[in-house]
Amino acid sequence: MRIVSFLPSATELAFALGLGDDVVGVSHECDYPPEAASRPAVVHCAIPLEGLTPLEIDSAVSTQLRVGGSIYTIDTELLKALAPDLILAQDLCEVCAPSDNETERALGVLDGRARVMTLAPRSLADIQENLRQLGDATGGGEVARTLIAKQDARLARLRDSLRGATPRRVFFIEWIEPIFCGGHWVPEQIELAGGVDMLGRKGADSVRVPFEDVVAWAPEILIVSPCGAHLDDAAEQAHAMLADDRWLSIPAVRSGNVFAVDGSSYFARPGPRVFDGIELLAHLFHPDRVAERLTGAQRVFR
């Protein structure tokens, strides 16, 4: 089977199922596992974002979508040359990967020779279902079920570790300017890690959050996880955010409980590593109960 993945999370799902050798094309953002980056990139960003601030990126993306444009381009000539049997696409977020409309247009060059699997997970259960679906479609159903069983066992052990712990008041920041909350599976991650984020949107798109709402919620922990950012970039953005004196009104800032996290690895991409992200958060929320296992977080001081 020849597989082309249009988004990083689908690439991670394929490699987790042992299908790495079958993956012949990826997106420009596919960087995990490292081997994935050696595949030719079929998907590229359609607008120049290098060097822009978070506010400028938000403006550029919003403008592109408002005029009916796409954030991504698909190299149809390369796609045709790769002759995939299966394309992994998404219909969840126009900012994360090519939209369903872009995928349909690209398929025109293949004359119906490729099957498309469209992923649109909004919860942890959906992510596991995507893994199961991909496994069943590629002969790796047993591998998928084994991986899911291991994920469920990890969550069961974590629940035991956190039994009786008081939930921490958390605000998960998915974009710093303008401020966006965490959506889809992220509020679930927070709850399973022993926290509560009343500003998050479980199973729904992340949205802009007025700063006044953050003040009213008064979180004792801030998680800064800009979409698309790895840890170094997230820490840099967190420092820039905290330079605004308004943040001193937030208990988490005054107590030094602001953490930048590797969002691209553990939160933004609906792949197997979101379960690592739950354990990462659990250590940040309850370090006396959950040992540090990952190095995907950094405390950020004003």
URHUJO-V805487 format. One record per residue. N is the residue number from 0. OMEGA is omega as a letter, one per 30 degrees, with the letter a starting at -180 (none if undefined). Layout:
# URHUJO-V805487
n->(N/N)
omega->(OMEGA/OMEGA)
This chain:
# URHUJO-V805487
n->(0/1/2/3/4/5/6/7/8/9/10/11/12/13/14/15/16/17/18/19/20/21/22/23/24/25/26/27/28/29/30/31/32/33/34/35/36/37/38/39/40/41/42/43/44/45/46/47/48/49/50/51/52/53/54/55/56/57/58/59/60/61/62/63/64/65/66/67/68/69/70/71/72/73/74/75/76/77/78/79/80/81/82/83/84/85/86/87/88/89/90/91/92/93/94/95/96/97/98/99/100/101/102/103/104/105/106/107/108/109/110/111/112/113/114/115/116/117/118/119/120/121/122/123/124/125/126/127/128/129/130/131/132/133/134/135/136/137/138/139/140/141/142/143/144/145/146/147/148/149/150/151/152/153/154/155/156/157/158/159/160/161/162/163/164/165/166/167/168/169/170/171/172/173/174/175/176/177/178/179/180/181/182/183/184/185/186/187/188/189/190/191/192/193/194/195/196/197/198/199/200/201/202/203/204/205/206/207/208/209/210/211/212/213/214/215/216/217/218/219/220/221/222/223/224/225/226/227/228/229/230/231/232/233/234/235/236/237/238/239/240/241/242/243/244/245/246/247/248/249/250/251/252/253/254/255/256/257/258/259/260/261/262/263/264/265/266/267/268/269/270/271/272/273/274/275/276/277/278/279/280/281/282/283/284/285/286/287/288/289/290/291/292/293/294/295/296/297/298/299/300/301)
omega->(l/a/l/a/a/a/a/a/l/l/l/l/a/a/l/l/a/a/a/a/l/a/a/l/a/l/a/a/a/a/l/f/a/l/a/a/l/l/l/a/l/a/l/l/a/a/a/a/a/l/a/l/l/l/l/l/l/a/a/a/a/l/l/a/a/a/l/l/l/l/a/l/l/l/a/l/l/l/l/a/a/l/a/l/a/l/l/a/a/l/a/a/a/a/a/a/l/l/l/l/l/l/a/l/a/a/l/a/a/l/l/a/a/l/l/l/a/a/l/a/l/a/l/l/l/l/l/l/l/l/l/a/l/l/a/a/a/a/a/a/a/l/l/a/l/l/a/l/l/l/a/l/l/a/l/l/a/l/l/a/a/a/l/a/l/a/l/l/a/l/a/a/a/l/a/a/f/a/l/l/l/l/l/a/a/l/l/l/a/a/a/l/l/l/l/a/a/l/l/a/a/l/a/a/l/a/l/a/l/a/l/l/l/l/a/l/l/a/l/l/l/l/a/a/a/a/l/a/l/a/a/l/l/l/l/l/l/l/l/l/a/l/l/a/a/a/l/l/a/a/a/a/a/a/l/l/l/a/l/a/l/a/a/a/a/a/a/a/a/l/a/a/l/l/l/a/l/l/l/l/a/l/l/a/a/a/l/a/a/a/l/l/a/l/a/a/l/l/a/l/l/none)
